[in-house]
Amino acid sequence: MRKLRPQLKDFIHLDQCELPFSELILFHTYDLLILVRLVREERTNCYNLMRTVQKGAKTIEVDSETLAFAESEYRRYTGRLRVLEGILIDRMGYKPKRIDDKLLKSLKLKVERWKGNGE
């Protein structure tokens, strides 16, 4: 029996990072890279928000719930990022330090070329 290969998805969105590991490992490597990129961006946004709230707490009254929420979001995205990067390490042998358009275009081209040679 032939093992099914992961297929490229039409669309990747941030919420997919919440999927269980058993579903994430079925994602195509290209899709995982896009998802890691999205999670890294969101994690950075959460970190910046958390730092802003922490600094603002000294000058204005910021309730502890707001600060706790900012911290929990940062921790949540950090955890999901570790899962996704772990899958990439298993597949590629490393996790890309930077996932930019150049890397994604190069991989997409390789995938399309491979498909064109008869799947």
N, C-alpha and C positions, 0 to 999 in steps of 0.2 A: 504494500500500500504506500502510495506517495504522500509525503508530508506536504500539507498546504503551506505555501509561503505567504507571509503577510502582504496584503495589498495596500497600496497607497489610498488614503482616505481623501474624500473630496474637500473636507474642511476640518480643521483642528481648532478647538477652542479651549480656553483655560480650564473650564469645569471638568474636562476629561482627565485632568491630573488626579482627580478624586476617585477615579475608577480603581477597582481592586487590582493588585499585582497580576493576578491570573489573566486579566483582560489587557493590561498594559504591555505584557510581554508578547502579545499577539500583534502589536502595532508595528508597522514598518519602521525601520531605523530612521528614515527621512522624517516621518511623522513624529517620532520620539524627539528628534532634534528640534523640531518646531515647538513641540510641547515644552521641552526644557527651556527653550528661549523665552516662551511666554511666562513660564513659572519664574524664571530668573528676573524678568522685568517686573512682575507683580511682587516678588519678594523684595526687590529693591525699593519699589514704591511703598511697601509696608514698612520697611526699615526707615525710610525717610520720614514717613508719617509718625512712626513710633518716636524717632528722635525729636521731631518737631513738637510732639505732644509732651515729651519728657522735658524739653527745654522750656516750653510754654507753661508747664506746671509751676515753674519757679516764679513767673511773673503774673500769671492769672490762675484762677481757680479751675483746675481740670479734675473732674471726678475720677475716682480710681477705676470705675468701670470702663471708661474710654481708654485709659492707659492699658488696662488689662486686655481689652479687645485688640488694640494695636499690637501688643506683644504676642497674643495668641495667634493672630493672623500671620505674623512673621514666623513664628515657630511652626505653624501648620505648613506654610509654603516651603520652609526649610526641610521639613520631613519629607514632603512629596518630592522635592528636588533630589534628595538623597536616593530615593527609590528609583526615580527616572535615570539619574546618572549611573546608578548601579547596573541597570539594564544595559545602558550604553557601554559601560566598561566590559560587561560580559560579552557583548557583541563585537565591539570595536577594539577592545584591549586598552582603551583609554577614554577619558571624558574630555571633550573639546573645551579648552579654556574659554574660547569665544565662539559663539555660533552666529556668524554674520551672513549677509546675503551671498558673499563669494563662496563660502563653504556649502551653503544650501544649493546654490546654482550648480556647482560642480557635482555634487551628489545626485541632484535631479537629472543632470545630463547623463551621468553614468547609468542610472536606473533606466532612463529612456533608451539609451543605447543597448543595454542588455536585453530589454523587452523587444527591441527591434530585431535582435538576432535570433528570434524564435524562442518563445517560452515553452 
